[in-house]
Amino acid sequence: MQTPFEDLSSGAKEYLELKAEDLKLGAVEGLSVGLGRIFALVVMLLLLMVALTAFTFGFVLLLGNWVGSYAGGAFIMGGIQLAAIGILFIFRKKLFVNMFVKLLISIVYDRD
C-alpha cells in the first residue's frame, strides 16, 4: 500500500511527463505548420517568378517594336523593374517583416 505522499509524487511525475509530451507535440505541430507554409510560399514565389519572366520578355518585345530597338525595350523594362524593387525596398518592413511576425505569432499561439 502506498502512502499519500507516494501517490502524490507518482501523480505529479505522470502529470509532468504528460505535460512534456504535450509540449513536444505542440512544437512538432507548430514546426510542421510553419514549414508547410514556408514551402507553399516558396512554390508560389517560384511560379510567380516564372510568370513575371514570361511577361517581362513579352513586354521587352512589345517595347522593342514600339521603340524600334529590342535593346531599348530591355533597358526600359529593366528601369521599370528597378523602380519596383526600390518601392519594395522602401516598404519592406510593412510588407515583409510585419507579415512574417504575424505568421510566426499565429503559428506559436494559434492552437486549435
C-alpha positions in Angstrom: 0.0 0.0 0.0 1.3 3.4 -1.0 1.4 6.4 1.3 -0.4 9.6 0.3 2.9 11.2 -0.4 3.9 8.4 -2.8 0.6 8.7 -4.5 1.1 12.5 -4.9 4.6 12.0 -6.1 3.7 9.5 -8.7 0.7 11.6 -9.8 2.9 14.7 -10.2 5.5 12.7 -12.1 2.8 11.4 -14.5 1.5 14.9 -14.9 4.9 16.3 -15.8 5.5 13.5 -18.3 2.2 14.2 -20.0 2.9 17.9 -20.0 6.3 17.4 -21.6 4.7 15.2 -24.3 2.1 17.9 -24.9 4.8 20.5 -25.3 6.7 18.2 -27.7 3.5 17.6 -29.8 2.8 21.3 -29.8 6.3 22.1 -31.0 6.1 19.5 -33.8 2.7 20.8 -34.9 3.9 24.4 -35.0 7.1 23.4 -36.9 5.1 21.3 -39.4 2.6 24.1 -40.0 5.4 26.7 -40.3 7.4 24.5 -42.7 4.3 23.8 -44.8 3.5 27.5 -45.1 7.1 28.3 -46.0 7.1 25.5 -48.6 3.9 26.8 -50.1 5.2 30.3 -50.1 8.4 29.2 -51.9 6.4 27.3 -54.5 4.1 30.3 -55.1 7.1 32.6 -55.4 8.8 30.4 -57.9 5.7 30.2 -60.1 5.3 34.0 -59.8 8.9 34.5 -60.9 8.4 32.3 -63.9 5.2 34.2 -64.8 6.9 37.5 -64.3 9.8 36.4 -66.5 7.4 35.5 -69.3 5.6 38.8 -69.0 8.8 40.7 -68.9 10.0 39.0 -72.0 6.7 39.8 -73.8 6.9 43.5 -72.7 10.5 43.7 -73.9 9.4 42.5 -77.3 6.4 45.0 -77.4 8.5 47.9 -76.2 11.2 46.9 -78.7 8.7 47.1 -81.5 7.4 50.5 -80.3 10.9 52.0 -79.7 12.5 50.4 -82.7 15.2 48.5 -80.7 14.9 45.4 -78.6 17.8 46.6 -76.5 16.0 49.8 -75.8 12.9 47.9 -74.8 15.0 45.7 -72.5 16.5 48.8 -70.8 13.1 50.4 -70.3 11.8 47.2 -68.8 14.9 47.0 -66.6 14.3 50.5 -65.4 10.7 49.7 -64.5 11.8 46.6 -62.6 14.5 48.7 -60.7 11.8 51.2 -59.8 9.6 48.3 -58.5 12.5 46.9 -56.5 13.1 50.4 -55.0 9.4 50.7 -54.0 9.6 47.2 -52.4 12.8 48.2 -50.5 11.2 51.3 -49.2 8.1 49.5 -47.8 10.0 46.3 -46.8 9.1 46.5 -43.1 5.4 47.0 -43.7 5.3 44.3 -46.5 7.6 41.6 -45.3 8.8 41.9 -41.7 5.3 42.5 -40.2 3.9 39.7 -42.4 6.4 37.2 -41.0 5.9 38.4 -37.4 2.2 37.8 -37.8 2.8 34.4 -39.4 5.1 33.3 -36.6 2.7 34.6 -33.9 -0.2 32.7 -35.4 1.9 29.5 -35.6 3.0 29.7 -32.0 -0.2 30.9 -30.3 -3.0 29.5 -32.6 -3.5 26.1 -31.2 -7.0 24.9 -32.4 
